[in-house]
Amino acid sequence: MKKFFAILLLILGLQGCLNYEQDISLNPDGSGTMVLTYWMKVSDPQNTLLLDQTGLFNQDTIRSQFSTPFTVVKEISVVTDTVDSISRAVVQIEFTHIDSLNHTEAFRGSNFSLKDGAIGQKVFSQFISPIVTGFGFTGEDYTVTYKYSFPGEIIQHNATSVEKKYLIWSYSMSELGKGKTISVTYRAYKLKETPYWIYALSGAVLLIVLIFLFRKKRG
């Protein structure tokens, strides 16, 4: 996303506050969905005007940044709250394979990769560009968060936190340094494989039904 935010950071400097969140759910075949959210607060009216000129909160510009033959932009929502001086964009995307995101303008340099590892395992990685490098920003007001849901049993990862089914990587801009690499190894569910918890849940429901029928018959 370095290219996507470079102009924005140059314009706003330390006078704005940028937050970026990328939420991806992968399917067993490598396809999936993404919900991309970024928002920022700009108190200076002059900077607000410059922000409009970047096109980062313009639907047509956003669509061009994420559209390829391998990706479908399902929905774009752009909202500007004039009271709080906050501009927010939410982009929903479907992709045929996560590697195909490398073909979008917005994700050039992100190096999405999903490859076979050991038998039955998949190895995923994504590079988080050092957006701050070269611009001199060291403030903690710029944050990036990456949330991933993988279709399988997690073997190892370098996430900064875990929340239910999500692995999460969250950094301030100063923490990115020369960039970070998301890395996950997981045992992928087969396309027709059902997770174990579904079998357990089905067995529990069947047991409850049998107990109910047995009690009803005795009564």
LINSUL-V264789 format. One record per run of one state. SS is the DSSP state (helix for helix, strand for strand, loop for the rest). FROM is the first residue (numbers start at 1). TO is the last residue. Records with the same first field share a line. If there is no record, write none. Layout:
SS->FROM-TO + FROM-TO
//
This chain:
loop->1-1 + 27-31 + 43-44 + 55-58 + 67-67 + 69-70 + 82-85 + 96-97 + 104-112 + 117-120 + 129-142 + 150-151 + 158-160 + 164-165 + 177-179 + 189-195 + 219-219
helix->2-15 + 45-54 + 59-66 + 98-103 + 173-176 + 196-218
strand->16-26 + 32-42 + 68-68 + 71-81 + 86-95 + 113-116 + 121-128 + 143-149 + 152-157 + 161-163 + 166-172 + 180-188
//
